Amino acid sequence: MGVTPSKERSRYWDEQSFNAASPPPPPPTTTYDFAPPPPTTTTTTSSYGYAPATTYDYAPPATTYDYAPPQYEYAAPPPRPPAETTTTTATTTAYRRRALDRRFSRISDEYHTVEQVTQALAQAGLESSNLIVGIDFTKSNEWTGKYSFGGRSLHHIGDVPNPYEQAISIIGRTLSNFDDDNLIPCFGFGDASTHDQDVFGFYPDGNPCNGFAEALARYRELVPHVRLAGPTSFAPIIEMAMTIVEKSGGQYHVLLIIADGQVTRSVDTETGQLSPQEQQTVDAIVKASEFPLSIILVGVGDGPWDTMKEFDDNIPTRSFDNFQFVNFTEIMSKNIPQSRKEAVFALAALMEIPLQYKATLQLGILGRRTSKSRGRVPLPPPSGSYGAYSFGTETSKPTSFPPNTSLYPIYENTTTAPSAPATSWDDRVCPICLVNPKDMAFGCGHQTCCECGGSLESCPICRSQIQTRIKLY
């Protein structure tokens, strides 16, 4: 399969150079004590019926926002004290740990541009990061933009970027300075070729995209040829990311999943139980914590997102907290300048990354080679989508989206790329569960299956209030 070429860099601290660079331990009266408190444990109870799980608090509580300004958070180290003739090993080790913890401190949230967030990530200790992108091509994208994207499909291709393009651009711009070779493996999932079992690569040979601008251009080429389907499961894309991390020799990666909906949960799933797709996703997230991999799920469209917030809080015990959910639509609806929206979104998505990177160092999983991934191989992209960028050459760099251009649209005067033709399969299957046949019609004319439609208050397609239900035979 095609993945990013192995990058010639190491995440290990060199003991010799670290000893040479580290100042001797400060006297007992020093006020620069950055030693972290001992790990504390908390007990959480999952609404999915899991036994109480012990989690390790690598990050401060998410509800605490009393941060010092950046210029004080990253003050210079204390003056070097006079040389001492004797130094205990324990004291030296403690001082090293204080210095390391200080480098990986939490960043503030008072930034107004993406560039400021990038600088803050570097100051907080992030040295290198490799981006992986997964795009949701499930059928619900056709109607979950009713309120947030002017009633269009979230994969609408026009003169202004859609929410998927916006999210890729902002995160790509923020992390590009931390990626040595600028290669981004990109995948799609949830379409008619992959469903909840596989992923497809953006290129037939599995090559990564050369930068986020090429990823955006290739995405625009693919969309007209992708047939939206389902159901939704994040397990295949997470397992694909684990395979990439393993083949890279344990380099640190960030998996960016952009999706319009929650993991599929059928109406017959009992309270406190997980659907098959939910169980697979939870298992994959737990397994991914054994790799130097952070997972960011960006929710686009109208939602709802209540289940994903529970995922973020109630996943069973992991090696470290490797999963973060961000509501893109909620941030973009704020009444603040566009550049500020970009910065707020980038910070919400990435502010845990330095702490998670620190966790991979402390756990000894950064740079470690294992044989624990499933060894996934991506499917080729949908047929007919092999265009000018099919081979990912460096000379084929699109210029549609300059790196520093704001991507927030005014929804007018847009043109639509041709969509993949509808099929009889699309006409017969319930658009919610994507399994049962359509056997219930609403007063608005749209149809679902009886299992899904029986509990709905508004139509999932047009969002009109349901007043009439008709059983179809």
N, C-alpha and C positions, 0 to 999 in steps of 0.2 A: 504494500500500500504506500501511498505517498504522504509523507509528513515533512515537517520542517527538518532541514539538514541539521545534524548535530552541531551545537554551537560550542566553540572552544572557550568556555569560561567556567569557572568553578565557584561554588557557593561556600566552600569550606573556609573557616578562619584558619590562617596559617599560624600555628602556635608560636613559631620563632619570631616572625615579623610582628605579631601582636605583642609579644613580650617586649620587643625592642621599641615599639611605638607607644606602649602604655606608660603613663607616669607612675611613679611609685605610689604606694597607698598614702592617702592623706592622714594627718594626725587625727586622733579620736574626736577632736572638737570641731572638725570640719562640718559645715552646714550643707555641703553638696552630697547628700546621701540619697542616691537614686535607686537603692535596692528595692526591688518589688516586695510587696507583702507576700507571705507564704500562700500557695494556691489554696483557694477556698472552694468548697463544694456547695452546690445548691441542688435541691431536689425538685424536679418538675414532674407534673403529671400530664400526660398527653391525652388529648381528647379522643385519640384513636385507640385507646385501650392498652397502650404500652405500660409495662411496669415502670414505677418511678425510676428515672435514669439520673446518674451522677454526671454532671458536666463540669468542665474545668474552665474557669473564667480567665481567658487570655485577654479579653478586652474589658474595659470598664463598662458599667451598665449603660445601655444605649440611651437611657432617659436622662443621663447626666450631661449637662451642656455648659458647666461652669469651667471653661477652659481659659488658660492664660493666653494672652495675645501671642502670636507667633514669634515676635522678636524676643520675648522672654522665655518662651518654651524651649528655644534652641540657643540659649546663651552659651558663651564660650566656657570651656572647662575651667575649674579653679586653678590658680597659680600652682606651679610645681613646688612642693614643699622641699625643705632641705633634705639632702640625702641621709638615709639612715643606714646604720651598719648591719642591722638585722631586720629581716622581714619574714613573717610566717607565711607559709603557703596558703593557709586558709584566708588570711587577710588579703593577699594578692588576688586570689580567686574571687573574693567578694567584691573587690574594687573593679575587676574586669567585668563582673556581672552587672554592677551598677552602670558602668560605661555603656555596655551593650543595651541594657534596658532603656537608658536615656536616649540612645539613638533611635530606638523603635517606639518612641512615645506616641501617644495619640495626637492627631492633628486637630487644629481648630476648625471652626466652621464659618469663619468670617471672610470668605473669598468672593470675588466678583467676576473673575474670568477663569477660563479653563487653564490658562497658563499659570495663574497663581496656584491652582490646585496641583498642577504638575510639580511646581517648585516645592510645595508643602510635602508632597509624597517623598521627594528626594531628601528633604530635611528630616523627615520622620524615619528615614532609614531604608527605604526601598531602593535596592541597587539595580535589579534587573528583573524583567517580567516579560513573559511571552504570551501573547493573546491568542485565544481560540474562540471562534464565533459559531453559535448554533442558532438557526432561524426556524421559527415555527410556521409550518405551511398547512395547518389544520383548517378545516372548512369554516370554522367560526370566525375567521378573519373577514369573511364577507359581510358580516353584520355587526361586529363589535366596534365599528367605527362610527356608528350612527350619531352619537353625541360628541365624541372626541375628535372625529376626523371628517366632519361635514357629511356624514351619511355614506361615505365611500368605503370600499374595502381597504383594510389596513395595508394591503400590498398594492394599492393603486399606484401606477407609475405615471407621473405627470411632470409638469414644469417645476413643481416644488417637491422636496423630499417627503416621503411618508414617515411615520414614526419609527419604522425599522431603520431607515436610512439615517434618521437623526441620531438614534441611539448608537449605531455603529460609528458614526463620525465623531461624536463627542468622546466616547470611550477610546476610540482609536487615536484621536489627537492627544488625549491626556496621557496614554501609555506609550506612545510612539518613541519618546525619548528614552524609555527603559528597555527597548527592544533592539538588540544589536544588529540583527539582520533584516528587521522589518517585515518578516514573512508571517502571514496570518492564515492558518488553516481554517477554512470556512465550510460549514455543512448545513444542510437542510434536513428537516424531519417532519413527520406527520402528513406527508403528501400521499398520493395514491400508490406510489412505489415503495414507500418505507413504512407507512402506518405507524404502529407503536413498537416496531421490531428492529428497524435499521435507520441509518442516516445515508444521505447521498453527498458526495463531494461537489464543490463548485466547479471542478475541472474533471474531465474524464480520466485523466492519468493520476488524479489524486493530489496534484500539486497545490501548494498554498498560494494565496494571493500575495502580491508584492505591495504591501501597504494597504491602509484602509481605503484609499481612493480607488485602488483597483478592486478591492472587495465590493465597494459600492457599485462600480460599473458592472462587475460580473453579476451581482445581484439583479440589477436592472435587466440584464440580458436573460437571466433565468426565469424571472417571474412569469412572462407570458406563456411559458411552456410547462409550468408546474400545475398539476391538477390537485387542488386542495382536497384533503380527505380527513383522516383521523384514525383512531382516537389519539388523545394526547398522553404521551409519556416522556419524561425527561431522562429515563434510564439509558436509552441508546446513545444520546449525545454525551452524557457523563462518562459512559464506558469508553466511548471513542476518545474523549479527552484523556482518560487514564492511560489508554494505549499510547497516545502521543507522548505523554510525560515519561512513560517507561522507556520508549524508544530513544528519548533525548538523553537518557542517562540520569534521570531524576532532576532535571532543571525545573525551576519554579514557573508555573503557568497560571494564567487567569482564564477561566472559561466564562464567556459572556453568552448567556442564553436569553434571547429576546422572544417573548411569547405573548399571545393575546388572551390566553385563558389558563385556567387551572388544569391540573392533571385530571383526566376523565374519571368521574365517579358516577356510576349508574344509579338510578333511583332505587334499585333493589338492594343496594349495599346497606347493611344494617348500621345503626348508630354505634360508634365505637370501633367499627371495623374499617379496613382499608380495601379499596377496589384493587384488582390485579395491577393496574397501572400505578396506583399510589404506592403499593407495596414495593414494586420494582424500583420506583423512583427513590423511595426512602432507603432501600437497600444499597442503591448505587451511591447515594450521598454519603452514607456511613462508610462504604468501601473506599470512596474517594479520599476520606480523611487519612488514609494510609499513604497518600501520595502528596508531594508538594504542589497542591492544586487548590486554588480558591474558585468557588462557584458563585457567580452573580446572576440572579434571575431578574430581568427587567420586564415588568408588566406594562404592555401597551394596550390601548383600546379602553373600552368601557368597563371591563372587569366582569364579574366581581372577583375580589382577590382575598377573601377571608380565609380560604383554605391555605393559600400560599403563606399568609402571615403565620398560621398555625404551624406549617412546615418549618418556618424559620425558627420558631420557638420550641417546638416539641419533637424534634428528631431525636431518636435514641442516642445513647452514648457514642461519641466519636473521639478520635485522637485529638482533634482540635475543631473549633467552630469554623467550618469551612464554607458555610452557605449564607448568602445575603440576598434578601428580596428588596427590590426598589420599585415603587409605583411611579412609573414615568409620567403617566397622564396626570396624576395629582400634582406633581412638581411643575409640569408645563402649564397647568391652569392657574398658577399663582400670578398675582397682579404685580409683577416686578419686571425690570428690563430683561431683554432676551439674553444678553451676555450673563446676567446674574442667574437666569434659569439654567443656562449651560453649566455654570460653576456649581450651582446647588445640586444638579443631577449628578455631575461627575463626582462631587464630594460624597453624596449619599451612596453612590455605587462603590466607591473606592476607598473610603476612609478607614475601613477595617483591614485593608490589604497589608499595610506595614505590620500590624499586629499578627496577622495570619502568617506573613513571611517569617516573622520572629518565631512563631510557634514551630514552623518546619525546621528552623535551626535548632531550637531547644530539644525537639523530639528526635533529631538526628535523621530525618527523612529527606532532607534536601541533599541532592547528589547521590542518593542511595539507589542502587539498581535492584529491582525486584522482578519477580515473575508472577505478579498477582493480577495483572490486567487480563481481560478476556481476549485481547488481541483482535479487536474489531477491524474489519476492512470496510471502507465506505462503498456504497453502490455508486455507479456513474450518475451524472446529472440527467434530468429528463431529456429524452431524445429531441433533437431540433434546437437545442440550446447551445450548440458549439459555434460561438461567434469569434470576433476578432481577438478576444482575450483567452481563447481556449487553452493556450499553452503557457500562460503566465509568464511571458518573457519580460525582461526588464525594459525593452523598448516599447512595449504596448502599455503605456501609462495613461490612463484617462485624465482629462483635465476638467471634468464637469464640476468637481467639488474641491476647490483649493483648500489647503489645510486650515486656514484661519478664517474661512467664510462662515458666517452664521447661517444655520440651516433651518430657521424657524419660519414656517410658511404663512402667507396670507392666502386663504383658501378661495382663490378665484382664478379664472382664465386658465384652467388646467386641461391638459389633453391626456387621453388614456391610451396606453399601449394595448394591443390586442390581447384578449384573455384566452386561456385555453378553452376549447369548445366544451360545452356541457355534454354529459352523456346520460344514457338512460339510468345508469347506476346512481348518478346524482339525483335524478328525479324520483327514484323509488325509496331511497334510504333516509331515515330520520336525520335531520341536520344537527341534532344535539348528541345523540349517542353514536351515530354513524354505524349502527348495527341493525336495529330493528327496521322493518318496513314502515312507511308512512301509512297510518290508519286512523288519523284524527285530523280534522280540518277546523280552523278557527273562522270567526266571522270575517276576518280580514282576507281570507283566502289562502293563507300559508298553512303548511301541514307539518306535523311531527308524528311520532308514534304515540300510542295511548299511554305508555309508561312514563314518557318524558312530559307529554303535554298535559297530563292530568293534574299536575301540581303547579303549573305555570300561572302567573297572574298577568303577564304581558307577553306578547308574541316575541320570540327570540330574533325574528327577522326584521320586523318593522317597529317593534317596541310598543305597538298600540295595545290598549287594555283589552283583555280577552273577556268577552261577554257571551259568546256562543261557542260551543264545542260540538262537532258533528263526528260521530263514529263512522268510519269508512269500511266497507266490506268488499 
